[in-house]
Amino acid sequence: MLIHALININKINMLNKIKTFNPLSDFNKAIQTLKSNNIRPTKQRMVLAKILFEKGRRHISAEELYDEVKEDNRKISLATVYNSLKQFSALGLIREIVVDQNKSLYCTNNESHYHLYIEDEGKIVDIPTKNVDLNIPSIPACLKLHNIDVIVRIRTLKDKNIN
């Protein structure tokens, strides 16, 4: 009787770990993008993509992603994390946001948007493009607009009583 109960518990645990394959998930899109660009989806890249995309839209540094990798008991070097983030960025899977000369954050939101950077907290918040009015000058016919990156930098008030 005890053996049957243990077997049933193991089956339930296994079923809880199995997720339905969703070809439209950000993780699966990332793996397909790697394959279609002749980049081998190595175990390390797959682990990083899973950790990166499984938590939805977010902003994360290489060091924060590396910490999450360690929490997941994975053995991936910080250099591999940096290299993979650069590859994912070059492929358009994520966006690199250079917040200063020594710090980049990576954004998993691929929809058109801008960023609000709270400098003294090191946090980034997405700003929908409809909330920012840009007056872009006309571009010469020999050129093509590739991308617009807007980072609005703010700091919190040290004295909360200032109006």
C-alpha positions in Angstrom: 0.0 0.0 0.0 2.8 2.4 0.9 4.6 1.6 -2.3 1.5 2.4 -4.4 1.1 5.7 -2.5 4.8 6.6 -3.2 4.4 5.7 -6.9 1.3 7.9 -7.2 3.1 10.8 -5.5 6.0 10.4 -7.9 3.6 10.4 -10.9 1.9 13.6 -9.6 5.3 15.3 -9.1 6.4 14.3 -12.6 3.2 15.6 -14.1 3.6 18.9 -12.2 7.0 19.4 -13.7 5.8 18.7 -17.3 4.6 21.8 -19.1 2.7 21.9 -22.3 4.8 22.7 -25.2 4.0 26.3 -26.4 5.7 27.1 -29.6 4.8 30.8 -29.1 6.5 31.1 -25.7 9.4 33.6 -25.6 11.7 30.7 -24.6 10.7 28.6 -27.7 10.9 31.6 -30.0 14.4 32.3 -28.7 15.5 28.7 -29.4 14.0 28.8 -32.9 15.8 32.2 -33.6 19.1 30.6 -32.5 18.5 27.7 -34.9 17.4 29.8 -37.8 20.6 31.9 -37.4 22.8 28.8 -37.4 23.7 29.2 -33.7 23.7 26.0 -31.8 21.2 26.0 -28.9 23.8 24.7 -26.4 22.7 23.5 -23.0 24.0 26.8 -21.5 22.1 29.0 -24.0 18.9 27.0 -23.4 19.3 27.3 -19.6 20.0 31.1 -19.9 17.0 31.6 -22.3 14.7 29.7 -19.9 15.8 31.6 -16.9 15.7 34.9 -18.8 12.3 34.5 -20.4 10.3 32.4 -17.9 9.6 35.4 -15.6 8.0 37.5 -18.2 9.0 41.0 -19.2 11.8 42.4 -17.1 15.1 44.3 -17.0 18.1 42.4 -15.7 21.9 42.8 -15.6 24.3 40.1 -16.5 25.3 39.8 -12.8 21.7 39.4 -11.8 21.1 36.7 -14.4 24.3 35.0 -13.2 23.0 35.0 -9.6 19.7 33.4 -10.8 21.8 30.7 -12.7 23.6 29.9 -9.4 20.4 29.8 -7.5 19.2 27.2 -10.0 22.3 25.2 -9.2 23.6 25.5 -12.8 27.3 25.7 -13.7 27.6 28.5 -16.2 30.4 31.1 -16.1 29.8 34.8 -15.9 31.6 35.1 -19.3 29.1 32.8 -20.9 26.3 34.8 -19.4 27.8 38.0 -20.9 28.4 36.4 -24.3 25.0 34.8 -24.5 23.3 38.2 -23.6 25.3 39.9 -26.4 24.2 37.1 -28.8 20.6 37.3 -27.8 20.7 41.1 -28.1 22.3 40.9 -31.6 19.5 38.6 -32.7 16.8 40.9 -31.4 15.6 38.6 -28.7 16.3 41.2 -26.0 17.4 44.8 -26.0 20.6 46.0 -24.4 20.1 49.3 -22.4 23.4 51.0 -21.7 22.6 53.0 -18.6 26.2 54.3 -18.1 29.6 53.4 -19.5 30.0 50.6 -16.9 26.5 49.2 -16.7 24.1 47.6 -19.2 20.7 46.1 -18.4 18.8 43.8 -20.7 15.1 44.2 -21.5 13.0 41.2 -22.5 10.1 43.4 -23.8 10.4 43.4 -27.6 7.5 45.7 -28.2 8.3 49.3 -29.1 8.9 51.3 -25.9 11.2 53.7 -24.1 12.8 53.5 -20.7 12.7 55.5 -17.5 15.9 55.0 -15.5 15.9 55.8 -11.8 19.6 56.4 -11.4 20.0 56.2 -7.6 17.9 53.0 -7.4 19.4 51.4 -10.5 15.8 50.5 -11.7 14.3 50.8 -15.1 10.6 51.2 -16.0 9.1 50.8 -19.4 7.4 53.8 -21.0 5.0 53.1 -23.8 5.9 55.0 -27.0 2.5 56.7 -27.1 3.5 58.5 -23.8 6.5 60.2 -25.4 6.1 62.8 -28.2 9.2 62.9 -30.4 9.8 65.5 -33.1 12.1 63.6 -35.4 13.7 65.7 -38.2 13.3 64.5 -41.7 15.9 61.9 -42.7 17.7 62.2 -46.0 16.6 59.8 -48.7 19.9 58.0 -48.7 19.4 57.0 -45.0 16.9 54.8 -43.2 15.8 55.1 -39.6 16.9 52.0 -37.8 15.9 52.5 -34.2 15.1 55.1 -31.6 16.3 54.5 -28.0 15.1 56.9 -25.4 16.2 56.7 -21.8 14.7 59.3 -19.4 17.0 59.5 -16.4 15.6 60.6 -13.1 16.7 60.6 -9.4 14.5 60.4 -6.3 14.3 63.4 -4.1 16.5 63.1 -1.1 14.1 65.3 1.0 10.6 64.0 0.5 9.1 67.3 1.8 10.4 69.3 -1.3 7.5 70.2 -3.6 
